Amino acid sequence: MSATTSLRVLFRLWVTREFYAAPADEQQRVLEAIPPAFDRLGERFGLTVLGTLDEDVLQVGTGAREPVSYVLADAPDLAAVQAVCGIVRHERVGEVPLWKYLEIDARIGHELFFATS
């Protein structure tokens, strides 16, 4: 286990069936709301974003309940992880809560002791 006190976190995100069922203009508003909602995670919550991955090129529709986007980060504590997940809970797209269209969860572990670059 790493000597660091930060938490290694994998945030997993996926869109809901409601997003795919929404009219094109509503989908566009959702897509425009996501980047500012997740902007400046370091400044706002003390996270160090280590990398991102978006599988949207090979996933279309909602099929199985699988995430499509990931953010790997080091977080200072559990409160910071909760705050990032809370973005989806508290942000709105007009009058509609973001969680209607986007889901998030977090997997917490620690830095792996092998597989270096």
C-alpha positions, 0 to 999 in steps of 0.5 A: 500500500502507498504511503500517501494519505490521499484516496485513489478514486475512480469516478464512473459516469453514465447517461440514463435512458431519460437522456436518450429519450429526451428531445435533441434540444434537451440533450444538447442542454445536458451536454453543455451543462456537464463540462462546467459542472465538472470544471476545476475539480482541484480548485473546488475539491482538492482533487488531482485528476490523473486521467480520464477515459471516455468510451462513447465511441464504442457505446451507443444507447443504454444497453447494460448498466455500464459506465461510459466515462471515467475520471481517475483522481487522487482525493484528499478525503472522503468528503471530497469524493462525496462532493464530486458525486454531489455535483450530479445530485445538486446541479440542474439543467434548467429546472431538471436535476442533472441526475435525471440524465447522468449517473455517477459513482466512485470506486475508492482504493489506493495506488497500485504497487506495480505497472509503472510507466 
